[in-house]
Amino acid sequence: MTTTNYVQFFRETSPYIHAHRGKTFVIAVSGDATSHANFQSIVHDIALLQSLGVHIVMVHGARPQIEQRLQQAGIETVFREQVRITDGAAMQCVKEAVGATRFQIEAALSMGLPNSPMHGARIRVIGGNFITAKPVGVRDGIDFQRAGEIRRIDRKAIQAQLEGGALVLISSIGFSPTGEAFNLAYQDVATQTAIALKAEKLVLITEASGLSDRDNNLLRNLSLPEVADLLSTVKKESGAESQRYLLTGSAYQACRNGVERVHIVGCNDDGALLQELFTREGCGTLIMKDHSEVIRPASIDDVGGILDLISPLEQKGILVKRSRELLETEISRFMVVVHPEGTLIGCAALYQIGDSNTGELACVATHPEFHNQGIASRLLAAIEKNAAEMAIKKLFVLTTQTAHWFREQGFVEAALTDLPAERQSLYNYQRQSRIFSKEL
């Protein structure tokens, strides 16, 4: 990567770095992910998040490790309602598997060799009896024995450790007030912990790269209603013990109970966690209560984002060049589109022409990564609504290269003489812009 690319990379990621600093992320790592060849890189990336000021709670699973211990001991267990029926002998295997996995994670987080990404990290890992559990009990005549449910999360204790700069590591075993240990589902532990902490994000790292549709296409963004629909479909198609069903259920429960965003990313792709959290396009599935972008009036804080959007178009001659000073002066005329992750991805301006009932649409721009997603059309609808509220009856636009798009939006070609006189005098004959109008 060249020096220029490095500089551009940091500039593009800096909004995410600022947005994530001081926030609490619950990162759940499946047992499959902890045994994956890429796990060391995942640990490095989690350490990087910690160094950037993110408060990390890491929850780990151990299902394949438990299966291996049970097989070695000649013990067969069964699942009912996604819960492993766990007797005393099986619970001993659970303790050994979970303990060994936890030891592996703590060792990885303690690495600090020179020439490694962990050099100088000095991560302080804290664990404890943060989870109070209770037995599942008897359901439909089946005794689940040492399988447990979460009774309480010690939120204050976890927050105290986070505020002290520690990474909190939580295993999928909980303890009852009587001192008994119970086997818990790591997805439930992560979900309930994120809800209790009011975490900004719940991140689920698994073998799957995210949630997919019936044709196995990756679903990049889902709202809460869409997750509910997917949950019923996955349950019917894949069976109750499906990992996809468990992941979808965790995401749905978390979003429904106050966690704004849930990310599902795969452990197979190196850097997937960072790409999901620090780029606009991500690489997994992002789930939110409402994943629609926000269209709102621009503020002075949006000037930098607008400049980033329009500068490439100005260089190509598509838009007339605007200075930062001019933008600051005219910022009240702009509307912007903000991605759910907080990045500005679209803008447009509305100018009333003199005292007439006509207006001019200008500076329409959409981030290239979001073309063909209807963003500009929705932004135009918002601009037209504002124009109507200003008693503007006709909207003009001058363009050199996007005439076809404005035609698709209901604009018709007009002549220079159709413009109000004060706007005609400002026409730039060198640009030879085509003029279009639309009755509102």
SENU-643671 format. One record per residue (C-alpha): x, y, z; residue in three letters. Coordinates in nm, 2 decimals. Example, Ala and Ser with C-alpha at 12.3 -4.5 7.8 and 13.67 -1.06 7.14 Angstrom:
<pts>
+--------+--------+--------+-----+
|     xx |     yy |     zz | res |
+--------+--------+--------+-----+
|   1.23 |  -0.45 |   0.78 | ALA |
|   1.37 |  -0.11 |   0.71 | SER |
+--------+--------+--------+-----+
</pts>
This chain:
<pts>
+--------+--------+--------+-----+
|     xx |     yy |     zz | res |
+--------+--------+--------+-----+
|   0.00 |   0.00 |   0.00 | MET |
|   0.14 |   0.34 |  -0.10 | THR |
|   0.17 |   0.63 |   0.15 | THR |
|  -0.12 |   0.81 |  -0.03 | THR |
|  -0.34 |   0.50 |   0.02 | ASN |
|  -0.25 |   0.48 |   0.39 | TYR |
|  -0.34 |   0.85 |   0.44 | VAL |
|  -0.67 |   0.80 |   0.26 | GLN |
|  -0.74 |   0.49 |   0.46 | PHE |
|  -0.70 |   0.67 |   0.79 | PHE |
|  -0.91 |   0.96 |   0.67 | ARG |
|  -1.19 |   0.73 |   0.57 | GLU |
|  -1.18 |   0.53 |   0.90 | THR |
|  -1.14 |   0.83 |   1.13 | SER |
|  -1.52 |   0.89 |   1.16 | PRO |
|  -1.57 |   0.54 |   1.28 | TYR |
|  -1.28 |   0.56 |   1.53 | ILE |
|  -1.43 |   0.88 |   1.68 | HIS |
|  -1.78 |   0.72 |   1.68 | ALA |
|  -1.66 |   0.40 |   1.85 | HIS |
|  -1.44 |   0.55 |   2.12 | ARG |
|  -1.58 |   0.51 |   2.47 | GLY |
|  -1.86 |   0.28 |   2.35 | LYS |
|  -1.93 |  -0.07 |   2.48 | THR |
|  -1.92 |  -0.36 |   2.24 | PHE |
|  -2.01 |  -0.72 |   2.34 | VAL |
|  -1.82 |  -0.95 |   2.11 | ILE |
|  -1.93 |  -1.31 |   2.11 | ALA |
|  -1.69 |  -1.57 |   1.96 | VAL |
|  -1.82 |  -1.91 |   1.88 | SER |
|  -1.63 |  -2.23 |   1.98 | GLY |
|  -1.57 |  -2.29 |   1.61 | ASP |
|  -1.41 |  -1.95 |   1.57 | ALA |
|  -1.18 |  -2.00 |   1.87 | THR |
|  -1.05 |  -2.32 |   1.71 | SER |
|  -1.02 |  -2.17 |   1.36 | HIS |
|  -0.67 |  -2.10 |   1.21 | ALA |
|  -0.76 |  -1.73 |   1.19 | ASN |
|  -0.84 |  -1.69 |   1.56 | PHE |
|  -0.51 |  -1.53 |   1.64 | GLN |
|  -0.58 |  -1.25 |   1.39 | SER |
|  -0.93 |  -1.21 |   1.55 | ILE |
|  -0.76 |  -1.16 |   1.88 | VAL |
|  -0.53 |  -0.90 |   1.73 | HIS |
|  -0.82 |  -0.71 |   1.59 | ASP |
|  -1.01 |  -0.72 |   1.92 | ILE |
|  -0.69 |  -0.59 |   2.09 | ALA |
|  -0.68 |  -0.31 |   1.83 | LEU |
|  -1.04 |  -0.21 |   1.92 | LEU |
|  -0.94 |  -0.20 |   2.28 | GLN |
|  -0.65 |   0.03 |   2.20 | SER |
|  -0.88 |   0.26 |   2.02 | LEU |
|  -1.08 |   0.32 |   2.33 | GLY |
|  -1.37 |   0.07 |   2.28 | VAL |
|  -1.49 |  -0.10 |   2.59 | HIS |
|  -1.48 |  -0.47 |   2.51 | ILE |
|  -1.68 |  -0.76 |   2.67 | VAL |
|  -1.58 |  -1.08 |   2.51 | MET |
|  -1.81 |  -1.38 |   2.54 | VAL |
|  -1.69 |  -1.72 |   2.41 | HIS |
|  -1.86 |  -2.05 |   2.32 | GLY |
|  -1.71 |  -2.40 |   2.33 | ALA |
|  -1.96 |  -2.63 |   2.15 | ARG |
|  -1.71 |  -2.82 |   1.94 | PRO |
|  -1.47 |  -2.84 |   2.23 | GLN |
|  -1.75 |  -2.98 |   2.45 | ILE |
|  -1.84 |  -3.23 |   2.18 | GLU |
|  -1.48 |  -3.35 |   2.16 | GLN |
|  -1.46 |  -3.40 |   2.54 | ARG |
|  -1.79 |  -3.59 |   2.55 | LEU |
|  -1.68 |  -3.81 |   2.26 | GLN |
|  -1.36 |  -3.89 |   2.44 | GLN |
|  -1.55 |  -3.98 |   2.76 | ALA |
|  -1.80 |  -4.19 |   2.56 | GLY |
|  -2.09 |  -3.97 |   2.67 | ILE |
|  -2.38 |  -3.91 |   2.44 | GLU |
|  -2.60 |  -3.60 |   2.49 | THR |
|  -2.91 |  -3.47 |   2.31 | VAL |
|  -3.06 |  -3.13 |   2.24 | PHE |
|  -3.42 |  -3.03 |   2.31 | ARG |
|  -3.53 |  -2.68 |   2.21 | GLU |
|  -3.18 |  -2.58 |   2.13 | GLN |
|  -3.06 |  -2.68 |   2.48 | VAL |
|  -2.82 |  -2.96 |   2.56 | ARG |
|  -2.95 |  -3.19 |   2.83 | ILE |
|  -2.65 |  -3.19 |   3.07 | THR |
|  -2.62 |  -3.45 |   3.34 | ASP |
|  -2.34 |  -3.45 |   3.60 | GLY |
|  -2.09 |  -3.64 |   3.39 | ALA |
|  -2.16 |  -3.42 |   3.09 | ALA |
|  -2.12 |  -3.11 |   3.30 | MET |
|  -1.77 |  -3.22 |   3.40 | GLN |
|  -1.68 |  -3.23 |   3.02 | CYS |
|  -1.84 |  -2.88 |   2.98 | VAL |
|  -1.62 |  -2.74 |   3.26 | LYS |
|  -1.31 |  -2.89 |   3.11 | GLU |
|  -1.38 |  -2.77 |   2.76 | ALA |
|  -1.49 |  -2.42 |   2.86 | VAL |
|  -1.19 |  -2.39 |   3.10 | GLY |
|  -0.94 |  -2.49 |   2.83 | ALA |
|  -1.10 |  -2.26 |   2.57 | THR |
|  -1.09 |  -1.97 |   2.82 | ARG |
|  -0.72 |  -2.04 |   2.89 | PHE |
|  -0.65 |  -2.04 |   2.52 | GLN |
|  -0.82 |  -1.70 |   2.48 | ILE |
|  -0.64 |  -1.55 |   2.78 | GLU |
|  -0.31 |  -1.67 |   2.65 | ALA |
|  -0.38 |  -1.51 |   2.31 | ALA |
|  -0.48 |  -1.18 |   2.47 | LEU |
|  -0.16 |  -1.18 |   2.68 | SER |
|   0.08 |  -1.21 |   2.38 | MET |
|   0.31 |  -0.91 |   2.35 | GLY |
|   0.61 |  -1.02 |   2.14 | LEU |
|   0.80 |  -0.77 |   1.94 | PRO |
|   0.71 |  -0.77 |   1.57 | ASN |
|   0.36 |  -0.89 |   1.65 | SER |
|   0.03 |  -0.69 |   1.63 | PRO |
|  -0.01 |  -0.74 |   2.01 | MET |
|   0.33 |  -0.58 |   2.10 | HIS |
|   0.27 |  -0.31 |   2.36 | GLY |
|  -0.10 |  -0.39 |   2.39 | ALA |
|  -0.09 |  -0.50 |   2.76 | ARG |
|  -0.45 |  -0.60 |   2.78 | ILE |
|  -0.58 |  -0.66 |   3.13 | ARG |
|  -0.83 |  -0.95 |   3.11 | VAL |
|  -1.08 |  -0.98 |   3.39 | ILE |
|  -1.32 |  -1.26 |   3.45 | GLY |
|  -1.55 |  -1.35 |   3.74 | GLY |
|  -1.89 |  -1.47 |   3.85 | ASN |
|  -2.08 |  -1.20 |   3.66 | PHE |
|  -2.35 |  -1.44 |   3.55 | ILE |
|  -2.61 |  -1.58 |   3.80 | THR |
|  -2.78 |  -1.88 |   3.65 | ALA |
|  -3.08 |  -2.10 |   3.73 | LYS |
|  -3.17 |  -2.45 |   3.61 | PRO |
|  -3.39 |  -2.49 |   3.30 | VAL |
|  -3.57 |  -2.75 |   3.51 | GLY |
|  -3.83 |  -2.99 |   3.37 | VAL |
|  -4.01 |  -2.91 |   3.04 | ARG |
|  -4.27 |  -3.14 |   2.89 | ASP |
|  -4.15 |  -3.42 |   3.12 | GLY |
|  -3.78 |  -3.38 |   3.03 | ILE |
|  -3.54 |  -3.29 |   3.30 | ASP |
|  -3.26 |  -3.07 |   3.16 | PHE |
|  -3.05 |  -3.13 |   3.47 | GLN |
|  -2.74 |  -2.90 |   3.47 | ARG |
|  -2.85 |  -2.70 |   3.16 | ALA |
|  -2.91 |  -2.35 |   3.28 | GLY |
|  -3.07 |  -2.01 |   3.20 | GLU |
|  -2.95 |  -1.67 |   3.29 | ILE |
|  -3.11 |  -1.53 |   3.60 | ARG |
|  -2.91 |  -1.20 |   3.64 | ARG |
|  -2.62 |  -1.01 |   3.49 | ILE |
|  -2.40 |  -0.82 |   3.73 | ASP |
|  -2.40 |  -0.51 |   3.52 | ARG |
|  -2.24 |  -0.28 |   3.78 | LYS |
|  -1.94 |  -0.51 |   3.83 | ALA |
|  -1.88 |  -0.55 |   3.46 | ILE |
|  -1.91 |  -0.17 |   3.40 | GLN |
|  -1.66 |  -0.11 |   3.68 | ALA |
|  -1.40 |  -0.33 |   3.51 | GLN |
|  -1.46 |  -0.17 |   3.18 | LEU |
|  -1.42 |   0.18 |   3.32 | GLU |
|  -1.10 |   0.07 |   3.47 | GLY |
|  -0.96 |  -0.02 |   3.13 | GLY |
|  -1.00 |  -0.40 |   3.14 | ALA |
|  -1.13 |  -0.63 |   2.88 | LEU |
|  -1.40 |  -0.85 |   3.05 | VAL |
|  -1.40 |  -1.21 |   2.94 | LEU |
|  -1.72 |  -1.41 |   3.01 | ILE |
|  -1.75 |  -1.79 |   2.96 | SER |
|  -2.07 |  -1.99 |   2.89 | SER |
|  -2.10 |  -2.12 |   3.25 | ILE |
|  -2.31 |  -1.95 |   3.52 | GLY |
|  -2.34 |  -2.01 |   3.89 | PHE |
|  -2.64 |  -2.03 |   4.11 | SER |
|  -2.66 |  -1.88 |   4.46 | PRO |
|  -2.62 |  -2.23 |   4.60 | THR |
|  -2.28 |  -2.26 |   4.42 | GLY |
|  -2.39 |  -2.50 |   4.14 | GLU |
|  -2.25 |  -2.45 |   3.79 | ALA |
|  -2.48 |  -2.46 |   3.49 | PHE |
|  -2.42 |  -2.50 |   3.12 | ASN |
|  -2.54 |  -2.19 |   2.93 | LEU |
|  -2.56 |  -2.11 |   2.56 | ALA |
|  -2.30 |  -1.85 |   2.47 | TYR |
|  -2.54 |  -1.67 |   2.24 | GLN |
|  -2.77 |  -1.61 |   2.53 | ASP |
|  -2.49 |  -1.50 |   2.75 | VAL |
|  -2.38 |  -1.25 |   2.49 | ALA |
|  -2.73 |  -1.12 |   2.41 | THR |
|  -2.83 |  -1.08 |   2.77 | GLN |
|  -2.50 |  -0.91 |   2.86 | THR |
|  -2.54 |  -0.66 |   2.57 | ALA |
|  -2.90 |  -0.58 |   2.68 | ILE |
|  -2.80 |  -0.54 |   3.05 | ALA |
|  -2.51 |  -0.31 |   2.96 | LEU |
|  -2.71 |  -0.12 |   2.70 | LYS |
|  -2.42 |  -0.19 |   2.46 | ALA |
|  -2.39 |   0.00 |   2.14 | GLU |
|  -2.31 |  -0.32 |   1.95 | LYS |
|  -2.34 |  -0.69 |   1.98 | LEU |
|  -2.09 |  -0.86 |   1.74 | VAL |
|  -2.13 |  -1.23 |   1.67 | LEU |
|  -1.82 |  -1.40 |   1.52 | ILE |
|  -1.90 |  -1.74 |   1.38 | THR |
|  -1.81 |  -1.97 |   1.09 | GLU |
|  -2.09 |  -1.81 |   0.89 | ALA |
|  -2.01 |  -1.48 |   0.71 | SER |
|  -2.35 |  -1.35 |   0.81 | GLY |
|  -2.71 |  -1.43 |   0.75 | LEU |
|  -2.82 |  -1.54 |   0.41 | SER |
|  -3.14 |  -1.57 |   0.21 | ASP |
|  -3.30 |  -1.89 |   0.06 | ARG |
|  -3.06 |  -1.87 |  -0.23 | ASP |
|  -2.76 |  -1.85 |   0.01 | ASN |
|  -2.69 |  -1.48 |  -0.08 | ASN |
|  -2.55 |  -1.27 |   0.20 | LEU |
|  -2.79 |  -1.03 |   0.35 | LEU |
|  -2.60 |  -0.71 |   0.42 | ARG |
|  -2.86 |  -0.50 |   0.61 | ASN |
|  -3.17 |  -0.61 |   0.79 | LEU |
|  -3.42 |  -0.42 |   1.00 | SER |
|  -3.60 |  -0.57 |   1.30 | LEU |
|  -3.92 |  -0.67 |   1.11 | PRO |
|  -3.70 |  -0.83 |   0.84 | GLU |
|  -3.52 |  -1.03 |   1.11 | VAL |
|  -3.85 |  -1.15 |   1.25 | ALA |
|  -3.96 |  -1.27 |   0.91 | ASP |
|  -3.62 |  -1.44 |   0.85 | LEU |
|  -3.64 |  -1.60 |   1.20 | LEU |
|  -3.97 |  -1.78 |   1.11 | SER |
|  -3.83 |  -1.89 |   0.77 | THR |
|  -3.50 |  -2.02 |   0.92 | VAL |
|  -3.69 |  -2.22 |   1.19 | LYS |
|  -3.91 |  -2.39 |   0.93 | LYS |
|  -3.64 |  -2.46 |   0.68 | GLU |
|  -3.33 |  -2.54 |   0.89 | SER |
|  -3.46 |  -2.70 |   1.20 | GLY |
|  -3.46 |  -2.59 |   1.56 | ALA |
|  -3.10 |  -2.67 |   1.63 | GLU |
|  -2.96 |  -2.47 |   1.34 | SER |
|  -2.68 |  -2.22 |   1.42 | GLN |
|  -2.84 |  -1.99 |   1.17 | ARG |
|  -3.16 |  -2.00 |   1.38 | TYR |
|  -2.97 |  -1.93 |   1.70 | LEU |
|  -2.78 |  -1.64 |   1.55 | LEU |
|  -3.10 |  -1.49 |   1.40 | THR |
|  -3.28 |  -1.53 |   1.73 | GLY |
|  -2.99 |  -1.36 |   1.93 | SER |
|  -2.99 |  -1.07 |   1.69 | ALA |
|  -3.37 |  -1.03 |   1.71 | TYR |
|  -3.38 |  -1.04 |   2.08 | GLN |
|  -3.09 |  -0.80 |   2.12 | ALA |
|  -3.24 |  -0.54 |   1.89 | CYS |
|  -3.58 |  -0.58 |   2.03 | ARG |
|  -3.44 |  -0.50 |   2.38 | ASN |
|  -3.24 |  -0.19 |   2.32 | GLY |
|  -2.92 |  -0.29 |   2.14 | VAL |
|  -2.91 |  -0.05 |   1.84 | GLU |
|  -2.69 |  -0.27 |   1.61 | ARG |
|  -2.60 |  -0.63 |   1.58 | VAL |
|  -2.32 |  -0.75 |   1.35 | HIS |
|  -2.27 |  -1.10 |   1.23 | ILE |
|  -1.93 |  -1.17 |   1.08 | VAL |
|  -1.73 |  -1.47 |   0.97 | GLY |
|  -1.41 |  -1.60 |   1.13 | CYS |
|  -1.28 |  -1.73 |   0.79 | ASN |
|  -1.19 |  -1.39 |   0.64 | ASP |
|  -0.89 |  -1.22 |   0.78 | ASP |
|  -0.98 |  -0.87 |   0.90 | GLY |
|  -1.36 |  -0.93 |   0.87 | ALA |
|  -1.42 |  -0.77 |   1.22 | LEU |
|  -1.24 |  -0.45 |   1.13 | LEU |
|  -1.39 |  -0.43 |   0.78 | GLN |
|  -1.74 |  -0.47 |   0.93 | GLU |
|  -1.69 |  -0.20 |   1.19 | LEU |
|  -1.47 |   0.06 |   1.00 | PHE |
|  -1.59 |   0.06 |   0.64 | THR |
|  -1.92 |   0.17 |   0.49 | ARG |
|  -1.99 |  -0.15 |   0.30 | GLU |
|  -1.89 |  -0.39 |   0.59 | GLY |
|  -1.85 |  -0.76 |   0.51 | CYS |
|  -2.11 |  -0.94 |   0.72 | GLY |
|  -2.47 |  -0.88 |   0.82 | THR |
|  -2.57 |  -0.56 |   1.00 | LEU |
|  -2.90 |  -0.57 |   1.19 | ILE |
|  -3.08 |  -0.27 |   1.33 | MET |
|  -3.41 |  -0.17 |   1.47 | LYS |
|  -3.45 |   0.05 |   1.15 | ASP |
|  -3.18 |   0.03 |   0.89 | HIS |
|  -3.32 |   0.31 |   0.68 | SER |
|  -3.09 |   0.61 |   0.62 | GLU |
|  -3.18 |   0.94 |   0.78 | VAL |
|  -3.26 |   1.24 |   0.55 | ILE |
|  -3.23 |   1.57 |   0.74 | ARG |
|  -3.13 |   1.94 |   0.70 | PRO |
|  -2.76 |   1.99 |   0.69 | ALA |
|  -2.57 |   2.16 |   0.98 | SER |
|  -2.24 |   2.33 |   0.99 | ILE |
|  -2.08 |   2.00 |   1.11 | ASP |
|  -2.17 |   1.84 |   0.78 | ASP |
|  -1.96 |   2.08 |   0.57 | VAL |
|  -1.66 |   1.84 |   0.57 | GLY |
|  -1.87 |   1.54 |   0.47 | GLY |
|  -2.04 |   1.74 |   0.19 | ILE |
|  -1.70 |   1.84 |   0.06 | LEU |
|  -1.58 |   1.48 |   0.05 | ASP |
|  -1.89 |   1.39 |  -0.15 | LEU |
|  -1.88 |   1.67 |  -0.41 | ILE |
|  -1.51 |   1.71 |  -0.46 | SER |
|  -1.46 |   1.41 |  -0.69 | PRO |
|  -1.76 |   1.53 |  -0.90 | LEU |
|  -1.62 |   1.88 |  -0.91 | GLU |
|  -1.29 |   1.75 |  -1.04 | GLN |
|  -1.48 |   1.57 |  -1.32 | LYS |
|  -1.67 |   1.88 |  -1.41 | GLY |
|  -2.01 |   1.73 |  -1.31 | ILE |
|  -2.07 |   1.99 |  -1.04 | LEU |
|  -1.97 |   2.35 |  -1.01 | VAL |
|  -1.69 |   2.40 |  -0.76 | LYS |
|  -1.79 |   2.53 |  -0.42 | ARG |
|  -1.54 |   2.65 |  -0.16 | SER |
|  -1.57 |   2.56 |   0.21 | ARG |
|  -1.65 |   2.92 |   0.28 | GLU |
|  -1.94 |   2.92 |   0.04 | LEU |
|  -2.07 |   2.59 |   0.18 | LEU |
|  -2.06 |   2.73 |   0.53 | GLU |
|  -2.26 |   3.03 |   0.42 | THR |
|  -2.52 |   2.83 |   0.23 | GLU |
|  -2.54 |   2.52 |   0.45 | ILE |
|  -2.90 |   2.60 |   0.55 | SER |
|  -3.00 |   2.53 |   0.19 | ARG |
|  -2.87 |   2.18 |   0.20 | PHE |
|  -3.02 |   1.85 |   0.30 | MET |
|  -2.81 |   1.54 |   0.36 | VAL |
|  -2.85 |   1.16 |   0.37 | VAL |
|  -2.68 |   0.99 |   0.67 | VAL |
|  -2.61 |   0.62 |   0.67 | HIS |
|  -2.72 |   0.42 |   0.98 | PRO |
|  -2.36 |   0.40 |   1.08 | GLU |
|  -2.34 |   0.78 |   1.09 | GLY |
|  -2.16 |   0.85 |   0.76 | THR |
|  -2.29 |   1.12 |   0.52 | LEU |
|  -2.37 |   0.95 |   0.19 | ILE |
|  -2.58 |   1.20 |   0.00 | GLY |
|  -2.66 |   1.57 |  -0.03 | CYS |
|  -2.86 |   1.82 |  -0.24 | ALA |
|  -2.94 |   2.19 |  -0.21 | ALA |
|  -3.25 |   2.40 |  -0.28 | LEU |
|  -3.23 |   2.77 |  -0.38 | TYR |
|  -3.53 |   2.98 |  -0.41 | GLN |
|  -3.49 |   3.21 |  -0.71 | ILE |
|  -3.54 |   3.57 |  -0.60 | GLY |
|  -3.89 |   3.64 |  -0.48 | ASP |
|  -4.05 |   3.41 |  -0.74 | SER |
|  -4.23 |   3.09 |  -0.68 | ASN |
|  -3.95 |   2.90 |  -0.85 | THR |
|  -3.65 |   2.72 |  -0.71 | GLY |
|  -3.33 |   2.55 |  -0.82 | GLU |
|  -3.21 |   2.21 |  -0.73 | LEU |
|  -2.83 |   2.19 |  -0.71 | ALA |
|  -2.53 |   2.00 |  -0.59 | CYS |
|  -2.70 |   1.65 |  -0.60 | VAL |
|  -2.45 |   1.39 |  -0.50 | ALA |
|  -2.45 |   1.03 |  -0.38 | THR |
|  -2.15 |   0.84 |  -0.25 | HIS |
|  -2.04 |   0.60 |  -0.53 | PRO |
|  -2.07 |   0.29 |  -0.30 | GLU |
|  -2.44 |   0.37 |  -0.27 | PHE |
|  -2.54 |   0.43 |  -0.63 | HIS |
|  -2.85 |   0.25 |  -0.76 | ASN |
|  -3.00 |   0.22 |  -0.42 | GLN |
|  -3.27 |   0.49 |  -0.46 | GLY |
|  -3.10 |   0.73 |  -0.22 | ILE |
|  -3.10 |   1.02 |  -0.47 | ALA |
|  -3.47 |   0.97 |  -0.54 | SER |
|  -3.56 |   0.97 |  -0.18 | ARG |
|  -3.35 |   1.28 |  -0.13 | LEU |
|  -3.52 |   1.45 |  -0.42 | LEU |
|  -3.86 |   1.37 |  -0.27 | ALA |
|  -3.75 |   1.54 |   0.06 | ALA |
|  -3.63 |   1.84 |  -0.13 | ILE |
|  -3.96 |   1.86 |  -0.32 | GLU |
|  -4.15 |   1.85 |   0.00 | LYS |
|  -3.95 |   2.14 |   0.14 | ASN |
|  -4.00 |   2.33 |  -0.18 | ALA |
|  -4.38 |   2.29 |  -0.16 | ALA |
|  -4.37 |   2.42 |   0.20 | GLU |
|  -4.18 |   2.72 |   0.07 | MET |
|  -4.46 |   2.78 |  -0.19 | ALA |
|  -4.23 |   2.69 |  -0.48 | ILE |
|  -4.44 |   2.58 |  -0.77 | LYS |
|  -4.16 |   2.49 |  -1.02 | LYS |
|  -3.82 |   2.34 |  -0.97 | LEU |
|  -3.53 |   2.39 |  -1.22 | PHE |
|  -3.21 |   2.20 |  -1.24 | VAL |
|  -2.90 |   2.26 |  -1.46 | LEU |
|  -2.69 |   1.96 |  -1.55 | THR |
|  -2.42 |   1.85 |  -1.79 | THR |
|  -2.41 |   1.47 |  -1.75 | GLN |
|  -2.71 |   1.34 |  -1.56 | THR |
|  -3.00 |   1.45 |  -1.78 | ALA |
|  -3.13 |   1.10 |  -1.81 | HIS |
|  -3.17 |   1.06 |  -1.43 | TRP |
|  -3.37 |   1.39 |  -1.40 | PHE |
|  -3.60 |   1.28 |  -1.68 | ARG |
|  -3.66 |   0.96 |  -1.49 | GLU |
|  -3.76 |   1.18 |  -1.19 | GLN |
|  -4.02 |   1.37 |  -1.39 | GLY |
|  -3.82 |   1.67 |  -1.51 | PHE |
|  -3.87 |   1.79 |  -1.87 | VAL |
|  -3.62 |   1.98 |  -2.08 | GLU |
|  -3.66 |   2.36 |  -2.07 | ALA |
|  -3.50 |   2.66 |  -2.25 | ALA |
|  -3.28 |   2.93 |  -2.10 | LEU |
|  -3.56 |   3.18 |  -2.15 | THR |
|  -3.78 |   2.96 |  -1.92 | ASP |
|  -3.56 |   3.05 |  -1.62 | LEU |
|  -3.64 |   3.36 |  -1.42 | PRO |
|  -3.45 |   3.67 |  -1.54 | ALA |
|  -3.22 |   3.69 |  -1.24 | GLU |
|  -3.11 |   3.33 |  -1.30 | ARG |
|  -3.07 |   3.37 |  -1.67 | GLN |
|  -2.81 |   3.64 |  -1.60 | SER |
|  -2.60 |   3.39 |  -1.40 | LEU |
|  -2.60 |   3.12 |  -1.67 | TYR |
|  -2.25 |   2.99 |  -1.74 | ASN |
|  -2.23 |   2.96 |  -2.12 | TYR |
|  -1.89 |   2.78 |  -2.10 | GLN |
|  -2.05 |   2.48 |  -1.91 | ARG |
|  -2.34 |   2.46 |  -2.16 | GLN |
|  -2.56 |   2.30 |  -1.89 | SER |
|  -2.89 |   2.16 |  -2.00 | ARG |
|  -3.19 |   2.30 |  -1.83 | ILE |
|  -3.48 |   2.09 |  -1.69 | PHE |
|  -3.79 |   2.18 |  -1.50 | SER |
|  -4.06 |   2.01 |  -1.30 | LYS |
|  -4.40 |   2.14 |  -1.19 | GLU |
|  -4.46 |   2.07 |  -0.82 | LEU |
+--------+--------+--------+-----+
</pts>
